[in-house]
Amino acid sequence: MNSIKRSALCVVVLAGLAGCSGMTQQEKNTAIGAGVGGVAGSALTGGSALGTVGGAAVGGVIGHEVSKPKR
């Protein structure tokens, strides 16, 4: 990864962390899952936009469901 992409990624991550202060734990887990899923989808598909979006969607759903309150 070149230095421009790495710097942009750091800025996005830091901005995202700052915006999470008023979120519930379930919302935070959804956002984290979407981020991790997007990175994984991009890596697995060689940077495909569809793979990135698909990975983010699947990761967001998993993050949301994992932190659901037990009934």
C-alpha positions in Angstrom: 0.0 0.0 0.0 1.5 3.3 -0.9 1.9 6.1 1.6 -1.0 8.2 0.2 -3.5 5.4 0.6 -2.2 4.5 4.0 -2.5 8.2 5.2 -6.0 8.4 3.8 -7.0 5.2 5.6 -5.6 6.5 8.9 -7.6 9.7 8.5 -10.8 7.8 7.8 -10.2 5.4 10.8 -9.6 8.3 13.2 -12.6 10.2 12.0 -14.7 7.1 12.4 -13.5 6.5 15.9 -14.3 10.1 16.9 -17.8 9.8 15.6 -18.6 6.7 17.7 -18.8 8.4 21.0 -22.6 8.6 21.1 -23.3 5.2 19.7 -24.6 2.1 21.5 -22.4 -1.0 21.7 -24.5 -2.7 19.1 -24.1 0.2 16.7 -20.3 0.2 17.3 -20.1 -3.5 16.6 -22.1 -3.0 13.4 -19.7 -0.3 12.2 -16.7 -2.3 13.1 -18.1 -5.4 11.4 -18.8 -3.4 8.3 -15.2 -2.0 8.3 -13.6 -5.3 8.8 -15.9 -7.0 6.2 -15.1 -4.3 3.6 -11.4 -4.7 4.1 -11.7 -8.5 3.9 -14.0 -8.3 0.8 -11.6 -6.0 -0.9 -8.6 -8.2 -0.1 -10.3 -11.4 -1.2 -11.5 -10.0 -4.5 -8.4 -8.1 -5.5 -9.8 -4.7 -4.8 -13.1 -5.1 -6.5 -15.7 -2.5 -5.6 -18.4 -5.1 -5.5 -16.4 -7.4 -3.2 -15.7 -4.4 -0.9 -19.4 -3.4 -0.7 -20.5 -7.0 -0.3 -18.0 -7.7 2.4 -19.0 -4.5 4.3 -22.7 -5.5 4.1 -22.0 -9.1 5.4 -19.7 -7.8 8.1 -22.2 -5.2 9.2 -24.9 -7.8 9.5 -22.6 -10.1 11.5 -21.5 -7.3 13.8 -25.1 -6.3 14.4 -26.3 -9.8 15.1 -23.4 -10.8 17.4 -24.2 -8.0 19.8 -27.9 -8.4 20.0 -29.3 -8.5 23.5 -30.3 -11.9 24.7 -34.0 -12.5 25.4 
